[in-house]
Amino acid sequence: GGSVQEEILEMIDREADGSESLEGFMMCHSIAGGTGSGLGSFLLERLNDHFPKKLIQTYSVFPNQSTDASDVVVQPYNSLLTLKRLTLNADAVVVLDNTALNRIATERLHVPNPSVEQINQLVSTVMAASTNTLRFPGYMNNDMIGLVSSLIPTPRLHFLMTGYTPLSFDHLGGEANPLAVRKTSVMDVMRRLLQTKNIMVSCSTRKDRGCYISILDIIQGEVDPTQVHKSLQRIRERQLCSFIPWGPASIQVALSRRSPYVKSPHRVSGLMLANHTSIRDLFARIAQQYDKLRKRDAFLDNYRKLPIFADDLSEFDESRDVLHELIEEYRASESPDYVNWGIERTPGEPDPGAFQERKAGEAAVVGQG
């Protein structure tokens, strides 16, 4: 990153200067490979320094953990180092989990061996839908800050899950899938978005595994607002989802227009952006994989050649602390006392450098609980 930083930052500055009303940045990257994690983290830190008041949202692809398919043996190291930067420097992170994307392609779309292109088309479908209200603005959710502020109540809890329905072969450029569900009423779409099998992160959203902090459904197509109201009422009556005890227990809905240039076989389609406490399970798996490698000090030679690791490997320890604190904060957010816990633990704005202070504060509050 250091060798090309001047060229990249010059391009970013040029584009920023040419913008009439710069609101923020969107970055797409992988957290496991060398470039996505290394250069991606470098850019995150530089953007935060250069544009401290601008929003930074990322679409971060997490590695496939269900098989030994990865050809990057150091992916736990890269993932951990990147997660520290995502926690401290990003305002919103849309998590796209390769494990879940492959499962959806295999089980839901009946593609035995999904190609990278097909997986990427799932990702592009989510990205296009999540920016739909920005590109075709209405009276609500027509800016990045409006979208993010409704989903993220506290600075650290900014990792978002996505769900999309209906998905079919039509989205993947192939023949229509006869098994695809064609009935797409507003109620069907909103109900399916809450099902774990449609979530693009390999974490269960069942009530016994955690609760929702916030939900935003972006519904596209021919939609009558009264249908949305009835659907929300039914979801509430059936108690299809559980929310945190200290915040508003409601699903936000944004109605958006379709692109006039893209034909869709479905009358109604929907994207869910959700903040759910069970995403800590994904982070815990990454921490567990890191601990296994670090215990043996495996594959660290290449890292020791870098300036940041020249003296010692404390950067790994700090990153592990940040991830541990993030997992604990998501766990604590399920408690009714979370608001007080947060105030006691970090009285003001979070200080990214104060690892020991945050750790001591966390221990004190846990002891009180």
Disulfide bonds with the S-S distance in Angstrom:
none
